[in-house]
Amino acid sequence: MDFLKTLFEHQPLMTLFLTIAVGYFIGEINIKGFSLGVGAVLFVALAAGWFAPKSAPAPMVGTLGLALFLYTVGVQYGKQFFLGLTSAAGRRANILALIGVLCAGAVSIAIQKLMQMNPGYALGLFSGSGTSTAALQAAIATLGNDDAAVGYSVSYPFGVAGPILLLYLAFMLLSPKIKATANAGLEIMEIALRNPAFCGKTVGEALAALPADVQIVAVRSAHHNAPAAADLVLAENDVVLAVSPTQSSLAQTRQSLGEAAPGRVLRDRGDLDYLRVFASRPSVVGRPLGELDLPGGAIVAHVRRGDADIMPRADLILEFGDRVGLLTKRSEFATLRSFFGDSIKGTAEFSYISVGLGMALGFLVGAIQIPLPGLGSLALGLCGVLIVALVLGQLRRTGSVNWTMPLPANLVMRNLGLTIFLAQVGMSSGPKFAATVSQTGLLMLGLGALVLLALAVPILILGLLVYRLPFDEVAGIVAGACGNPAILAFANKLTPTDKPDIGYAMIFPAMTIIKILFVDIVPSLW
């Protein structure tokens, strides 16, 4: 055992990646439908840190991992974040998260008052239950000592495992029916125009009278197929090729226009053929479809991103690795491949210039001291990286700089950053966690669990039972309020939608600021 301990402590990076491997192996163990997933990495890391206290890599390693995770989440979901802030649902989600955070804060204050506890321990319990390193750093700076680290080390594991267990129990008890993310595929229908009310109208005018999620991509007239330009005039007996995410919308379109005419458009490839290309050329990535001057009058039939087909709206912004379905003449195939780039490498390539600039700007914003009257100043820390990433994700492109990255590359960077962060913070917290538990027995563990319950349970009760929100939406709120990426990873494992990711990105920045303000303000009241 001494040999292993010495080996681990002399090879911290080897120990880090071994911890990740063992953690993922344990996380895949399924017991009656429950598994820890990536969260198991933290608990393996706590054991590794306890066994070999000097094996933890430098804190900067964990900081880098967390920064990569926050940046990729922000860039991916920036648009949804700002849409959420302007919507009633987004504001409701942030209020639910705020209630949970304030309840946890109230319980930590009550514990300190009733048990005459060291204020640093109480603030540490609050910071650890919300897994907020930024709040811990603020508490240490405010108090002028590291007492908060003791409470943090005890409550942090509960801050990770508690919400995971609560989400699992809620999922098992409620058995929610979660619909998969919309637009997993597109339906098509060929419809012969029989309704005189649409004859003589342009395609654009006809679309205005049809369901909003329906697009006409091609028209067959006089035995010839043509792209469905907005100004193309429709005539009786023309056959339109309509696409939509739902069969019901196409059925409604068929009733409005005429009758189904299967095979009339798709079987004739003489005038119009189908081509799918990868969007990999920087000049088209980051730009809306409506701004692209497509060669040969080609028209975009659909865009496939990841596992989902997306309707070809004029405001849809292309990303690296998107697969674009085109209707065009076969003679234009080579030109269109050159126009879009059509390289599968685009699914993994992105601009390191944009990542470097974005991360640097995020760290800079996080370092700015924001003055608070009567309380000193506040620094956002790593939350600055997420805030900048959210803004860049909303902008998508600035001049020639494209801030987005392909979804596969984003997921790889996100998961790598997450596992590195969990492994490093667990290894560094292991010795202090073990020492605190041995000194205080089960008391501090119980108090840490109590603060965590005060944070997560109100959100679950209000979200699921009072407001009757979808489970995946509530899971995202819990993940954003509790803060740890492992909770988000588990929520994603439970639900087949992207609502947990969106909820996390929408809530995490504001709640991090609230937690920092709490530990800055409360000591002045004591």
GIKA-V556032 format. One record per pair of residues at least 4 apart in sequence whose ideal C-beta (glycine too) atoms are under 6 Angstrom apart, sorted by the first residue. I is the first residue (numbers start at 1). GAP is how many residues later the second one is. Records with the same first field share a line. If there is no record, write none. Layout:
# GIKA-V556032
I=GAP  GAP
This chain:
# GIKA-V556032
5=47
8=7  44  47
9=43  45  46
12=43  45
15=40
16=41  407
19=4  25  26  29  404
20=21  399  403
22=22
23=4  17  18  21
26=14
27=9  10  11  13
29=6
30=5
34=134
36=4
37=452  453  456
38=448  451
39=121  125  447  451
41=378  381  382
42=118  380  384
45=378  381  382
46=380  384  387
48=379
49=7  378  381  382
50=380  384
53=378
56=371  372
57=4  367
61=363
62=359  362  363
65=352  355  356
66=316  355
67=315  318
68=345  349
69=345  348  349  416
70=315  316
71=288  314  318
72=338  341  342
73=432
74=4  312  315  316  319
75=314  317  318
76=334
77=4  424  425  428
78=312  315  316
79=315
80=422
81=309  424  425
82=312
84=6  422
85=5
90=416
93=384
94=413  416
96=363  366  367  381
97=380  383  384  410  414
99=359
100=355  358  359  381
101=380  410  413
103=351  355
104=22  25  347  350  351
105=21  413
107=344  347
108=14  17  18  343
110=4
111=4  11  336
112=5  7  10
117=4  5
118=29
119=407
120=23  27  28
121=29  30
123=16  25  396
124=4  24  26  27  28
125=26  30  322  323  326
127=5  8  9  12  25
128=24  27  28  31
129=26  30  322  323  326
130=353  385
131=28  352  353
132=351  383
134=247  249  378  382
135=380  381  384
136=12  16
138=378  381  382
139=9  380
140=6  8
142=378  381
148=4
150=286
152=4
153=276  279  280  283
154=282  290  294
155=4  293
157=4
158=4  290  291  294
159=293
160=324  326
161=4
162=290
163=293  315  319  324
164=323  326
166=290
167=308
170=4  290
171=323
176=295
178=294  317
180=4  316
181=316  317
182=63
183=62  125  126  127
184=124
185=124
186=57  59  116  123
187=57  60  63
188=55
189=53  61
190=49  51  71  72  74  75
191=49  51  63  66  67
192=47  66  67  69
193=5  41  43  45  64  65
194=64  65
195=62  63
198=8  36  59
199=36  37
201=4  5  33
202=29  31
203=13  25  27  29
204=26
210=4  43
211=38  41
213=31  32  36
214=28  30  35  39
215=28  96
216=12  24  26
217=11  24  26  82  84  110
218=7  10  23  47  54  109
219=7  9  13  19  21
220=5  19  44  45
221=17
224=47
225=40  43  46  47
227=70  72  100
234=4
239=22  25  26
241=24
242=8  11
244=5  6
254=6
263=4
269=4
272=55
273=57
275=51  58
276=47  49
277=47  60  63  65
278=45  64  65  66  68
279=5  6  39  43  45  61
280=61  63  66
281=59  60
284=34  56
285=33  35  117
286=110  111  116
287=4
288=27  29
289=11  23  25  27
290=24
294=4
295=37  40  41  44
296=32  33  36
298=28  30  38
299=28
300=12  24
301=24  26
302=7  10  23
303=7  9  19  21
304=5  19
305=5  17
306=101
317=79
318=4
319=85
320=26  86
321=25  26  85
326=10
328=4
332=4
337=5
345=4
347=59  61
348=61
350=55  59
351=51
352=4
354=4  47  49
358=34
361=27
362=22  23  26
365=19  23
366=14  15  16  18
369=8  10
370=8
371=6
372=6
375=145
378=138
380=4
383=126  129
386=123
387=122
392=11
396=8
397=5
405=4  5
410=4
418=67
422=4
425=4
429=4
440=4
442=4
453=4
456=22
458=4
459=4  18  19  22
460=4
461=4
462=4
463=4  6  11
464=10
469=4  5
472=23  25  27  28
473=26
475=16  25
476=23  24  27  28
477=26
478=4
479=8  9  12  21  25
480=23  24  27  28
481=30
482=5
488=12  16
491=9
492=8
498=4
499=4
502=4
503=4
504=4
507=4
517=4
518=4
